[in-house]
Amino acid sequence: MIIPWKNISADALEGIIEEFIMREGTDYGEHEVSFTDKKEQVLNQLKLGEIVLVFSELHETVNLMPAATFNHDENHAE
């Protein structure tokens, strides 16, 4: 189930983003990206609708996933 990111408190959203970044591990890109910059990148991806906040009822967890994983109608649940 997609959760509109605007419905999450700023503190909760920050915690979700931080946990996501730490779980993803090392950034193997051409340039080193700071943790703060990575957080901004993820938040911008949420704002642009490139990724979505998803709640798994089965696992009772929240995760960030590519919006392309879901159909067009669910992407605009904001």
A tleap script that builds the chain and sets N, CA, C and O, in Angstrom:
source leaprc.protein.ff14SB
mol = sequence {
  NMET ILE ILE PRO TRP LYS ASN ILE SER ALA
  ASP ALA LEU GLU GLY ILE ILE GLU GLU PHE
  ILE MET ARG GLU GLY THR ASP TYR GLY GLU
  HIE GLU VAL SER PHE THR ASP LYS LYS GLU
  GLN VAL LEU ASN GLN LEU LYS LEU GLY GLU
  ILE VAL LEU VAL PHE SER GLU LEU HIE GLU
  THR VAL ASN LEU MET PRO ALA ALA THR PHE
  ASN HIE ASP GLU ASN HIE ALA CGLU
}
set mol.1.N position { 0.842 -1.158 0.000 }
set mol.1.CA position { 0.000 0.000 0.000 }
set mol.1.C position { 0.901 1.240 0.000 }
set mol.1.O position { 1.810 1.358 0.822 }
set mol.2.N position { 0.636 2.158 -0.931 }
set mol.2.CA position { 1.415 3.392 -1.004 }
set mol.2.C position { 0.893 4.382 0.029 }
set mol.2.O position { -0.313 4.589 0.157 }
set mol.3.N position { 1.819 4.985 0.759 }
set mol.3.CA position { 1.493 6.006 1.750 }
set mol.3.C position { 1.960 7.346 1.194 }
set mol.3.O position { 3.141 7.497 0.880 }
set mol.4.N position { 1.065 8.321 1.065 }
set mol.4.CA position { 1.511 9.643 0.605 }
set mol.4.C position { 2.549 10.213 1.571 }
set mol.4.O position { 2.285 10.334 2.768 }
set mol.5.N position { 3.715 10.560 1.059 }
set mol.5.CA position { 4.800 11.024 1.924 }
set mol.5.C position { 4.425 12.294 2.671 }
set mol.5.O position { 4.972 12.566 3.739 }
set mol.6.N position { 3.502 13.071 2.125 }
set mol.6.CA position { 3.083 14.310 2.788 }
set mol.6.C position { 2.270 14.031 4.053 }
set mol.6.O position { 2.095 14.918 4.888 }
set mol.7.N position { 1.772 12.795 4.195 }
set mol.7.CA position { 0.985 12.419 5.371 }
set mol.7.C position { 1.853 11.967 6.543 }
set mol.7.O position { 1.335 11.672 7.620 }
set mol.8.N position { 3.158 11.914 6.341 }
set mol.8.CA position { 4.096 11.463 7.368 }
set mol.8.C position { 4.736 12.687 8.019 }
set mol.8.O position { 5.065 13.656 7.335 }
set mol.9.N position { 4.911 12.643 9.327 }
set mol.9.CA position { 5.576 13.763 10.001 }
set mol.9.C position { 6.997 13.907 9.469 }
set mol.9.O position { 7.593 12.937 8.999 }
set mol.10.N position { 7.531 15.111 9.545 }
set mol.10.CA position { 8.888 15.382 9.050 }
set mol.10.C position { 9.911 14.489 9.747 }
set mol.10.O position { 10.825 13.971 9.105 }
set mol.11.N position { 9.757 14.308 11.062 }
set mol.11.CA position { 10.702 13.471 11.810 }
set mol.11.C position { 10.623 12.011 11.372 }
set mol.11.O position { 11.650 11.354 11.196 }
set mol.12.N position { 9.405 11.507 11.199 }
set mol.12.CA position { 9.238 10.117 10.775 }
set mol.12.C position { 9.796 9.912 9.372 }
set mol.12.O position { 10.468 8.916 9.103 }
set mol.13.N position { 9.516 10.860 8.482 }
set mol.13.CA position { 10.015 10.756 7.114 }
set mol.13.C position { 11.540 10.775 7.083 }
set mol.13.O position { 12.162 10.011 6.345 }
set mol.14.N position { 12.130 11.641 7.880 }
set mol.14.CA position { 13.592 11.704 7.950 }
set mol.14.C position { 14.161 10.369 8.429 }
set mol.14.O position { 15.158 9.888 7.890 }
set mol.15.N position { 13.534 9.775 9.433 }
set mol.15.CA position { 13.987 8.482 9.940 }
set mol.15.C position { 13.874 7.381 8.900 }
set mol.15.O position { 14.758 6.532 8.791 }
set mol.16.N position { 12.785 7.393 8.132 }
set mol.16.CA position { 12.596 6.395 7.076 }
set mol.16.C position { 13.669 6.553 6.002 }
set mol.16.O position { 14.246 5.569 5.540 }
set mol.17.N position { 13.929 7.794 5.613 }
set mol.17.CA position { 14.944 8.063 4.590 }
set mol.17.C position { 16.329 7.651 5.086 }
set mol.17.O position { 17.088 7.022 4.349 }
set mol.18.N position { 16.665 8.001 6.327 }
set mol.18.CA position { 17.971 7.639 6.883 }
set mol.18.C position { 18.146 6.129 6.936 }
set mol.18.O position { 19.202 5.612 6.573 }
set mol.19.N position { 17.120 5.421 7.383 }
set mol.19.CA position { 17.189 3.965 7.478 }
set mol.19.C position { 17.344 3.356 6.089 }
set mol.19.O position { 18.099 2.400 5.911 }
set mol.20.N position { 16.642 3.898 5.116 }
set mol.20.CA position { 16.734 3.422 3.734 }
set mol.20.C position { 18.161 3.579 3.206 }
set mol.20.O position { 18.715 2.652 2.616 }
set mol.21.N position { 18.746 4.747 3.419 }
set mol.21.CA position { 20.105 5.015 2.931 }
set mol.21.C position { 21.107 4.073 3.592 }
set mol.21.O position { 21.984 3.528 2.922 }
set mol.22.N position { 20.980 3.883 4.892 }
set mol.22.CA position { 21.921 3.015 5.611 }
set mol.22.C position { 21.772 1.560 5.167 }
set mol.22.O position { 22.760 0.830 5.081 }
set mol.23.N position { 20.552 1.144 4.888 }
set mol.23.CA position { 20.306 -0.225 4.443 }
set mol.23.C position { 20.846 -0.453 3.035 }
set mol.23.O position { 21.286 -1.554 2.704 }
set mol.24.N position { 20.810 0.587 2.213 }
set mol.24.CA position { 21.290 0.477 0.836 }
set mol.24.C position { 22.802 0.322 0.771 }
set mol.24.O position { 23.328 -0.175 -0.225 }
set mol.25.N position { 23.500 0.736 1.806 }
set mol.25.CA position { 24.945 0.525 1.861 }
set mol.25.C position { 25.741 1.602 1.167 }
set mol.25.O position { 25.295 2.741 1.032 }
set mol.26.N position { 26.915 1.228 0.731 }
set mol.26.CA position { 27.878 2.151 0.138 }
set mol.26.C position { 27.416 2.635 -1.227 }
set mol.26.O position { 26.854 1.878 -2.019 }
set mol.27.N position { 27.665 3.912 -1.483 }
set mol.27.CA position { 27.384 4.501 -2.792 }
set mol.27.C position { 28.603 4.261 -3.678 }
set mol.27.O position { 29.685 4.782 -3.408 }
set mol.28.N position { 28.426 3.478 -4.724 }
set mol.28.CA position { 29.551 3.149 -5.605 }
set mol.28.C position { 29.593 4.031 -6.848 }
set mol.28.O position { 30.144 3.635 -7.875 }
set mol.29.N position { 29.019 5.214 -6.756 }
set mol.29.CA position { 29.025 6.137 -7.882 }
set mol.29.C position { 30.404 6.715 -8.127 }
set mol.29.O position { 31.346 6.462 -7.376 }
set mol.30.N position { 30.506 7.483 -9.177 }
set mol.30.CA position { 31.784 8.081 -9.563 }
set mol.30.C position { 32.272 9.080 -8.522 }
set mol.30.O position { 33.475 9.213 -8.301 }
set mol.31.N position { 31.342 9.784 -7.882 }
set mol.31.CA position { 31.694 10.787 -6.878 }
set mol.31.C position { 31.097 10.405 -5.527 }
set mol.31.O position { 29.972 9.910 -5.452 }
set mol.32.N position { 31.851 10.636 -4.478 }
set mol.32.CA position { 31.382 10.390 -3.113 }
set mol.32.C position { 30.264 11.382 -2.786 }
set mol.32.O position { 30.390 12.573 -3.067 }
set mol.33.N position { 29.185 10.900 -2.200 }
set mol.33.CA position { 28.053 11.745 -1.833 }
set mol.33.C position { 27.900 11.693 -0.319 }
set mol.33.O position { 27.872 10.610 0.266 }
set mol.34.N position { 27.800 12.859 0.318 }
set mol.34.CA position { 27.648 12.893 1.776 }
set mol.34.C position { 26.278 12.348 2.169 }
set mol.34.O position { 25.353 12.316 1.358 }
set mol.35.N position { 26.165 11.925 3.409 }
set mol.35.CA position { 24.907 11.396 3.926 }
set mol.35.C position { 23.807 12.449 3.816 }
set mol.35.O position { 22.679 12.130 3.441 }
set mol.36.N position { 24.130 13.696 4.140 }
set mol.36.CA position { 23.161 14.796 4.060 }
set mol.36.C position { 22.700 15.005 2.625 }
set mol.36.O position { 21.508 15.178 2.373 }
set mol.37.N position { 23.638 14.989 1.688 }
set mol.37.CA position { 23.277 15.151 0.275 }
set mol.37.C position { 22.423 13.985 -0.215 }
set mol.37.O position { 21.482 14.176 -0.985 }
set mol.38.N position { 22.756 12.784 0.236 }
set mol.38.CA position { 21.983 11.603 -0.156 }
set mol.38.C position { 20.552 11.713 0.372 }
set mol.38.O position { 19.602 11.353 -0.324 }
set mol.39.N position { 20.399 12.211 1.604 }
set mol.39.CA position { 19.053 12.406 2.158 }
set mol.39.C position { 18.255 13.378 1.301 }
set mol.39.O position { 17.074 13.152 1.036 }
set mol.40.N position { 18.893 14.455 0.867 }
set mol.40.CA position { 18.229 15.443 0.006 }
set mol.40.C position { 17.840 14.820 -1.333 }
set mol.40.O position { 16.759 15.089 -1.857 }
set mol.41.N position { 18.714 13.999 -1.877 }
set mol.41.CA position { 18.417 13.334 -3.149 }
set mol.41.C position { 17.191 12.437 -3.024 }
set mol.41.O position { 16.319 12.448 -3.893 }
set mol.42.N position { 17.125 11.665 -1.948 }
set mol.42.CA position { 16.000 10.758 -1.743 }
set mol.42.C position { 14.715 11.557 -1.538 }
set mol.42.O position { 13.678 11.208 -2.102 }
set mol.43.N position { 14.769 12.619 -0.742 }
set mol.43.CA position { 13.590 13.457 -0.529 }
set mol.43.C position { 13.120 14.068 -1.849 }
set mol.43.O position { 11.920 14.108 -2.119 }
set mol.44.N position { 14.044 14.536 -2.661 }
set mol.44.CA position { 13.676 15.099 -3.964 }
set mol.44.C position { 13.039 14.050 -4.867 }
set mol.44.O position { 12.106 14.354 -5.609 }
set mol.45.N position { 13.537 12.821 -4.808 }
set mol.45.CA position { 12.936 11.743 -5.598 }
set mol.45.C position { 11.502 11.484 -5.145 }
set mol.45.O position { 10.629 11.210 -5.969 }
set mol.46.N position { 11.257 11.570 -3.843 }
set mol.46.CA position { 9.892 11.433 -3.329 }
set mol.46.C position { 9.008 12.558 -3.851 }
set mol.46.O position { 7.900 12.315 -4.329 }
set mol.47.N position { 9.498 13.786 -3.757 }
set mol.47.CA position { 8.729 14.950 -4.197 }
set mol.47.C position { 8.410 14.892 -5.686 }
set mol.47.O position { 7.342 15.330 -6.115 }
set mol.48.N position { 9.337 14.352 -6.472 }
set mol.48.CA position { 9.137 14.250 -7.920 }
set mol.48.C position { 8.301 13.034 -8.322 }
set mol.48.O position { 7.919 12.890 -9.484 }
set mol.49.N position { 8.023 12.164 -7.354 }
set mol.49.CA position { 7.237 10.974 -7.647 }
set mol.49.C position { 8.034 9.852 -8.281 }
set mol.49.O position { 7.459 8.905 -8.817 }
set mol.50.N position { 9.356 9.950 -8.224 }
set mol.50.CA position { 10.211 8.903 -8.790 }
set mol.50.C position { 10.250 7.673 -7.893 }
set mol.50.O position { 10.393 6.548 -8.373 }
set mol.51.N position { 10.123 7.893 -6.591 }
set mol.51.CA position { 10.027 6.801 -5.626 }
set mol.51.C position { 8.794 7.042 -4.767 }
set mol.51.O position { 8.309 8.168 -4.664 }
set mol.52.N position { 8.294 5.980 -4.153 }
set mol.52.CA position { 7.110 6.078 -3.302 }
set mol.52.C position { 7.366 5.390 -1.968 }
set mol.52.O position { 8.220 4.512 -1.848 }
set mol.53.N position { 6.610 5.810 -0.989 }
set mol.53.CA position { 6.660 5.238 0.350 }
set mol.53.C position { 5.631 4.112 0.395 }
set mol.53.O position { 4.448 4.336 0.139 }
set mol.54.N position { 6.082 2.907 0.718 }
set mol.54.CA position { 5.218 1.735 0.655 }
set mol.54.C position { 5.169 1.037 2.011 }
set mol.54.O position { 6.199 0.804 2.644 }
set mol.55.N position { 3.946 0.708 2.446 }
set mol.55.CA position { 3.761 -0.075 3.666 }
set mol.55.C position { 3.423 -1.499 3.266 }
set mol.55.O position { 2.489 -1.729 2.498 }
set mol.56.N position { 4.182 -2.453 3.784 }
set mol.56.CA position { 3.906 -3.865 3.549 }
set mol.56.C position { 3.065 -4.386 4.705 }
set mol.56.O position { 3.536 -4.477 5.839 }
set mol.57.N position { 1.816 -4.727 4.406 }
set mol.57.CA position { 0.948 -5.276 5.444 }
set mol.57.C position { 1.446 -6.642 5.896 }
set mol.57.O position { 1.322 -7.000 7.067 }
set mol.58.N position { 2.007 -7.395 4.970 }
set mol.58.CA position { 2.515 -8.726 5.281 }
set mol.58.C position { 3.661 -8.665 6.281 }
set mol.58.O position { 3.679 -9.409 7.261 }
set mol.59.N position { 4.624 -7.769 6.028 }
set mol.59.CA position { 5.807 -7.667 6.882 }
set mol.59.C position { 5.710 -6.560 7.921 }
set mol.59.O position { 6.568 -6.448 8.796 }
set mol.60.N position { 4.652 -5.733 7.824 }
set mol.60.CA position { 4.455 -4.590 8.720 }
set mol.60.C position { 5.692 -3.693 8.736 }
set mol.60.O position { 6.194 -3.310 9.793 }
set mol.61.N position { 6.170 -3.367 7.526 }
set mol.61.CA position { 7.336 -2.507 7.364 }
set mol.61.C position { 7.031 -1.403 6.356 }
set mol.61.O position { 6.101 -1.502 5.555 }
set mol.62.N position { 7.838 -0.354 6.418 }
set mol.62.CA position { 7.749 0.746 5.464 }
set mol.62.C position { 9.035 0.757 4.661 }
set mol.62.O position { 10.120 0.548 5.204 }
set mol.63.N position { 8.909 1.004 3.358 }
set mol.63.CA position { 10.085 1.019 2.500 }
set mol.63.C position { 9.899 2.054 1.402 }
set mol.63.O position { 8.777 2.471 1.116 }
set mol.64.N position { 10.988 2.463 0.796 }
set mol.64.CA position { 10.960 3.340 -0.371 }
set mol.64.C position { 11.237 2.473 -1.585 }
set mol.64.O position { 12.179 1.681 -1.593 }
set mol.65.N position { 10.401 2.630 -2.623 }
set mol.65.CA position { 10.536 1.807 -3.819 }
set mol.65.C position { 10.353 2.661 -5.057 }
set mol.65.O position { 9.714 3.711 -4.988 }
set mol.66.N position { 10.899 2.235 -6.197 }
set mol.66.CA position { 10.693 2.980 -7.445 }
set mol.66.C position { 9.207 3.046 -7.786 }
set mol.66.O position { 8.494 2.047 -7.684 }
set mol.67.N position { 8.751 4.217 -8.188 }
set mol.67.CA position { 7.341 4.401 -8.527 }
set mol.67.C position { 6.937 3.506 -9.691 }
set mol.67.O position { 5.780 3.094 -9.780 }
set mol.68.N position { 7.868 3.202 -10.577 }
set mol.68.CA position { 7.571 2.364 -11.736 }
set mol.68.C position { 7.124 0.964 -11.328 }
set mol.68.O position { 6.546 0.237 -12.136 }
set mol.69.N position { 7.386 0.586 -10.088 }
set mol.69.CA position { 6.974 -0.715 -9.579 }
set mol.69.C position { 5.453 -0.808 -9.462 }
set mol.69.O position { 4.884 -1.899 -9.472 }
set mol.70.N position { 4.810 0.343 -9.352 }
set mol.70.CA position { 3.371 0.396 -9.136 }
set mol.70.C position { 2.671 0.990 -10.341 }
set mol.70.O position { 3.295 1.665 -11.160 }
set mol.71.N position { 1.356 0.737 -10.452 }
set mol.71.CA position { 0.645 1.277 -11.614 }
set mol.71.C position { 0.439 2.781 -11.485 }
set mol.71.O position { 0.614 3.346 -10.405 }
set mol.72.N position { 0.075 3.414 -12.566 }
set mol.72.CA position { -0.039 4.874 -12.652 }
set mol.72.C position { -1.002 5.441 -11.609 }
set mol.72.O position { -0.709 6.477 -11.012 }
set mol.73.N position { -2.126 4.797 -11.379 }
set mol.73.CA position { -3.114 5.313 -10.425 }
set mol.73.C position { -2.566 5.358 -9.011 }
set mol.73.O position { -2.816 6.322 -8.288 }
set mol.74.N position { -1.833 4.351 -8.605 }
set mol.74.CA position { -1.284 4.311 -7.255 }
set mol.74.C position { -0.196 5.351 -7.060 }
set mol.74.O position { -0.001 5.824 -5.940 }
set mol.75.N position { 0.519 5.721 -8.112 }
set mol.75.CA position { 1.584 6.718 -8.006 }
set mol.75.C position { 1.060 8.081 -7.608 }
set mol.75.O position { 1.799 8.883 -7.037 }
set mol.76.N position { -0.181 8.355 -7.893 }
set mol.76.CA position { -0.743 9.673 -7.625 }
set mol.76.C position { -1.684 9.642 -6.432 }
set mol.76.O position { -2.705 10.329 -6.423 }
set mol.77.N position { -1.346 8.853 -5.434 }
set mol.77.CA position { -2.160 8.725 -4.229 }
set mol.77.C position { -1.969 9.894 -3.282 }
set mol.77.O position { -2.538 9.900 -2.191 }
set mol.78.N position { -1.172 10.892 -3.679 }
set mol.78.CA position { -0.924 12.053 -2.825 }
set mol.78.C position { -2.176 12.778 -2.678 }
set mol.78.O position { -2.221 13.802 -1.997 }
savepdb mol mol.pdb
quit
